[in-house]
Amino acid sequence: MQIRFLGAAGEVTGSQHLCEGTVAGEARRFLVDCGLFQGGRDAREKNERPFTFDPASLDFVVLTHAHLDHSGLLPRLCAAGFSGPIYTTPATRELLKILLPDSAHLQQADRERAERRQAKGRWRGELPEVLYGQEEVQACLAQVRTFDYGLTFQPVPGILMRFHDAGHILGSAIAAIDVAVDQVSPPKTRRLVFSGDLGHAGCPLTPPPELVASADVLVIESTYGDRLHKTMDQTRDELVEVVGHTLRHGGNIVIPAFAVGRTQEVLLLLAQLVREKRLPHLNVFIDSPMATAVTQLTAHFRDALEEDAQEMLAWHEAHPEALRLKLVSDVEESKALNQIRGGAIIVSASGMCEGGRVLHHLVNNLPYRQNAVIITGFQAHGTTGRMLVEKARTVRLFGQEVPVNASVHTLGGLSAHADQGGLLAWLKGFAAAPGQVFVVHGEPEASARLAEVMHERLGWKHVALPERGVAYPC
């Protein structure tokens, strides 16, 4: 077997890992994740490139979770000839029904916006390509097959698979894949474990990532491999301080949040703080159709949440006046939020401030000192969110320079990704060191530091930082 890392190698987004070799005497090829590249000027070029393999040659695809940096190129893959099954969890399939149509819609909107600017002589270079449309999305969704956590299934003869709860977002999974590498009886197998994105054990919404006892080959994410998150207590204290101070001074609070997972965590945490009387009754607006749909889906899958989260959800349903939640639907309602001069908490996508309705709220709130912006998740290089985190004095939105006079706060404890300590805790769950470890899904410094720490603290010797496009025997 060999693995070729076609994305998320030396960077965070674009997860795509091609596995191929002889399995039980047959040539096999499968893909783990097929994600969009996000952030930075070269992301569009990477997404528009043709696949470096024949999609029709794949036996199957494994999807660890629904975030677009793991799933967002699946419709393009299917349209390019892949006709086999896409294996994932039931909750991930339901999330895909929300995220992939939205992705197609945004691509079309971006194209039409660029065409209008080109007609006015205000667009330089090539127009953005629409990677896929709604028809391709629906065809892709028809290829999805689901299995619950803990169930062993056989994608093809000679390969057995099982999903473990990754604790990252609803439906997120660690994929353990047992591959028969020799035609002997009993078959000799090698276990490939793909961590996907591992959750933060302190997350108030999802359970901690499930431990896996053994692996011959491990592919591990490293988004926060070089740092530690703030504790949840510190995060709660800071949230109380920022929200309380801003509301007392008549300001609004804008929270750019990923529609999947982060929005629901923010709601849960705010409700907890109101219940504990650390915050007053709040007026919260969720201004993202996708986040609204995911919030409703999360309530449907409440049995998959942490026990405390299930109990908190029940409390809020019994006390809706404590946190007055408005799910904003149409565009006119969204525009009306920008007439509010104080007292509103607006949670909106996108989480990296790269598009969506949050941009309008930033334009209308960033210039005023009484307002606050709370950053709740990872911000990739080149994104507007990263510029805000790095204390830019202005950001360019809708072709204009917008002054950043509002205060900007980063709540690291709300990350849905395990930090360095969390990654090490999960790695210690292996009974013995895997024969090979590949560190992916991190900026170069984060991946390198995690590899060093695995050498230093775990004594693991065979840890590699794979290069994109290079095939590694396993």
N, C-alpha and C positions, 0 to 999 in steps of 0.2 A: 504494500500500500504506500501511497504518497499523498501528501496534502499540499495544495497550492493555495497560498493566501492571496486572494484577489482584491481584498479590501480590508480596512481596519488593521492594516499592518503599518506601524509607524504613525498612525492617526486614529481618531476615535470613530469615525463614521464609515459607512460602506461595507459592513460585515458581509463577507462572501468567501467561503472556504470550500474548495473543490477537492474531494477525496476520490481517488481512483486506484485500481489495482485488480489483481486476480483474487477472487473470493470463492472458496469452495470449487475451484477449477474453472470459474467463469469470470470474464472481464466485467467489472462493475465500475460505475461512476455515479457519485451522488454529491449533492451540494448542501452545505449547512449554511443557512441564511442567504439572503439575496437583497442587500439593503442599499438605499440611496446614500450617496455622499452628500454631506451637508456642511455649509459654512465655507467661507473663502471663495475667491474668484474662480478657482479651478474646479469646484465641485460640479458645475454644470457640464464642463467638458468631460469629466470622468463619467458622469451619468449617461452622456450621449454616445460614448464610445461603444462599438459593438462588443459583444461578449467574446472573450478570448478562447472559448471552447464552443462546441456545437451543442446548443441547448437540447436538441432532439436526442442526443446521446445519453442524457441523464436517465438513470433508473428511477430516482425519486429525489425529493428535496425535503430537508428537515428545517423547520422554522422554530427558533427558540422563543421568540415573542413578537408582538405586533408593532413595536416602534418602527418607524419608517427607515431608520438607519440599519434595520435588520430585514425588513419586509418590503420596502418601497419599490424595488425593481422586479418583484415577482410577476406582475402583469406583463412587463416587457419581456421577461424570460419566457413566459407561456406563449406570447405572441410571436416570439422568435423560434418556436418549434418544440418547446418542452410540453409534453402531453401527459406526463405521469402524475402520481399523487404527491401532494404537499402535506407532510405529516406535522401536526402540531396539537395543541390542547384545545378543548372545547371553548374556553373563554377567549383564547387567542383568535379563534375563528370568528367569534362574535365581534371582537374588536376590529378585525380586518374588514368586516362589513361596514364599519364606520370610517376607518382611516384611509383605505385604498380609494373609495369613491371621492373622498375629500381631496386626496392627493391629485387625482385626475382632474378634478374641478380647478384646483389652484394652478396646475400647469396650463390649462386652457386659458384661465384668466390672465396669467403672466404673459402668454403669447399674444392675447388680444390687446393687452396694455402696451406691449412692445410695438405692436403693429400701429396702434394709434400714435405713439410717440414717433415712430418712423415716418408716418404720414406728415407729421409736423416738422420733420427734419431734426428731431431731438433724440434720435437713436443711432448709435454708432456700432458697427460690427454686425455679426450674424444674429438673427432673431433666435430666441430660445426655442428649442425643440419640445414639442409635446410628446413625452415618452410613451404615453398610452392614454386611451380614452375610457369612457364608461363601459363600452362593450368588452374591451380587453380585461377590465377589472372583473366584470361578471363571469367571463370565461375562466379567469384565474380562480375565482372563489369556488367555482364548481369542481375544481381539482383538489380542494382541501379535504383531508381526512383527519379525524381527531381521535385521540386516545387520552384518557385520564392519567393523572400522575400515578406511578407505581405499577402500571399495566405493561407487561412485556408483549411486544408484537414483532412480526417478521415482515419487514418491507419487501425483501427478496430472499430466496434460499441462501443460507450462509450468513445472514445478518439478523441479529436480534437487537431491539431497541427498547429503551424505557425512558420516560420523562420523570424528572424530579423537580419539585417546586423550587424555583430560584429566588422567590421572595422579592422580585424586582418590581413588577407590575402585575396586574390581574392576568393570570394565565401564563406568566413567564416560566420558562423551563430550562433546566440543565439536561442536556441530551447525553445519555450513556449508550454507546453503540458497540456491540460485541460483533466482531468481524472474524469469520472463519478464514484463516489465511492459507491453510493447507488442506488437501483432500485426504484426510486421514480419519480414522475412527478410534476414539471420538475426535471431532474436529479440534484442532488447535486454534484458539481464538486470541485476538488482541482487543482490548477494550479502549475505545476512543471516547474521551469525555470532553464535551464542549460546554463550558460554563454558561454560555450566553452572557447576559448581564446579571450579576449577582446583587441581591438586595442588601440594603443597610439594615443590620439587625435591630437598630433602634427605631426603625420606621413604624409610625403609629398605625399604618393601614394594613400592611401585609406581614405574614409570618417570616421568620428568618430563613435564609436559604438552607435547604436540606443537605445534609452531609452525604458524601459519596465515599465508599470505603476503599475503592481500588480503581486504578487506571494504568494502562500501559503508556498511553499518550494523552496528555492533558493540554487543552487549549483554553487559556484563562484570560479573562478581561483585566484591564489595568487602568480604567478611567481615572481612579483616584489612588493609584499605586504609590504615589510619592507624598501622600499627606493624610492627615487625620481630620475627620469632621469635628465640628463642635458637638458637645453632648446635647441630648435632647433637652435637658434642663436649661442649658445655656441658650439654646434656640428658642425655647418657650419664653425665657426672660427677655431676650432681645425683641421677640415679637410683641410682647406686652409693652415694652418700652416704646417701640416705634409706632405701633398702632395707637397706644394711649396718647403719646405726645402729639402725633399728627392730628388726631381727632380733637384734642383739647385746643389746638391752635387753628381749628377750622379748615383743615386741609383734607384732600383726598389721598387715598393710597391705591396705587396701581401695582398689581402683582402679575407680571408676565409669568405664565405657568403652562407647562406642558398639559395638553388636554387629557392625556392618559396618565393616571397615577398622581401626578403632582397636584393638579387641581383638587382632587378628592382628598389628598393629605392635608392641604391647606384648609379646606372646609372642616375637616375633622378636628384639626388643631384649634382653629378659631372657636368652634363649638365647645371644645373642652375648656378653653380659657374663659368663655362666657359662663359655662356651667360652674366653674370654680370661683366665679365672681372676680376674676383677675382682669376681665375686660367688661365694659358695659354691653348692653344690647347693641347688636351691630346690624348695619344695612349692607349686605353683601350682594354684588351683582356678578353672575357668571356670564360673561359676554363671549361665548364661543359655542356655536351650534354643536361642534364635535364634543367639547367638554360637557355640554348638557347631556348628550347622548351617552357618553361614557359614565357620567355620574349616575344616570338611571340604570345603566348596565351593571355598575358596581353594586348598586342596591340589590339587583337581581341575583348576583353571585355572592351575596353577603356571607354565605357559609365558608367561602374561601378566604375571608378576611381574618385578621387577628381577633381574638375573642373580645378584647377591649374595644376594638373598632366596631364590632357587631353591637356591643352594648351601647356605645356612643350613638350609633345610628338610630337605634331604637329610642334613645332619650330625645334626640332632636325631633324625631317624628312625633313624640308626645309633647314637645315644647317648641313648636315652630316659631313662636314669637320671640324666643331668646336670641335667635340668629335669623333675622328676616332675610330669607334667601330668594332672590329674583333670578330666574333663568331667562336671560334675554334671548329672544328668538329672532325677530326681523331687524333689518338694517336701520329702520327708523327709530326703533327702541334703542339700538346701539348708539346712534347719533345723539339721542336725547340725553344719554349719560354725560356727554360733554358739556351740557348746560348746568350740571351739578357743580357748585363751587366749593362744597365741603361736606364732610361726613360720610362719604361713600368709600367702600372698598370694592375695587373693580378687579376681578380676576379674569384674565383674558389671554388668548394664544396669539402668536406663537411664543413658546417658552424662551427662545433665543432672540426674540424681537426681530425676526427676519421677515415677517409678513403677518397677515391677518389683522383682526380688529384692534389688537393691542397697540399697533402703530398710531392709530388715530388718538387713542387715549394718552399715549406718550406725547404726541404733538401738543395736546391740550393741557397737559399737566406738568411736563418737565420744566417749563419756564418759570414756575411759581415756587417760591421758597417754602411756603407752608405745606406743600405736598411731599409725598414720599413715594419712592419706587422700591419694592422689595424683590430682589432676585432670589429665586428658590432652587435653581438647578444649574447644572454644568452649562457653561457658555463656550462654544467652540471658537477657535481663532477666527478672526475676520467677521464675526457677527456683531450686530448692534448691541446685543446683550453683553458681549465681552468688552466692548468699548465703555459701556456704562460701569461695569465692574472695575475697569481700570481707570475710572474717574475722568473720562473725557469731558471737556468743558462744553462741547457741542457734539451733536450727532446729526447726520444727514438723513432726513425722512421726507419722502415725497418730493425730492428735489430741492429741499430747503434746509438750511442749517438751523437746528433747533437748540437754543441754549439749555444747558443742564443746570438749572438752579434748584430743582427739587433735590432732597437728600436721597442718596442711593445706598441701600443696605443689602448685604448678602447673608442669607441664612443657610450656611453650609450643612447644618444638621438635618435639613429636610431632603438631602439627596437620596434618590432611589438606588444609588450605587453604593456598594460597600466601599469603605475607605481602606487604607493600607492595613489597619488592624483587623478590620472585618474580613478582608481577603486572606490574611494569614490565619485567622481563626478557622475559616472554611478549609483552607489547605491542610491544616493540622488534622482534619477529619480523615485524611487518607491514612490507611494502616501502614503503608510504605510509600516511599517516594516513587512517583511515576517514572518510567524509563526515559520519557522525553516530555518536556514542558515547553510550550510555545506561548509567549506573552504577547497579546494582541489588544486591540481596542483601547488604545491610550496614546496620548501625545508622547513623543520620543523620551522626554525626561521622566514621565510617569512610568512608562514601561521599563525603562532601564533601571530605575530605582527599585521597582518591585522585583525585578530579576536579581538585583544585588541583595536585597533583603531575604529573598528565598535562599540564596547561597549562604548568607551570614547566619540567619536564625534557624532555618530548617535543615541546612546542610545538603540541600538538593544541588546536584552537580550538573545535570543535563538540562539546562534552561537556556532557551534561544529566543532572540528577538527576530522574528522572520521578516524578510523583505517581500514587498508586494510583487507578485508574479513569479516568485521562485518556488520550485517544487522541492519539498523536503521528504525524504524517505521516512516511513514510520512503520 
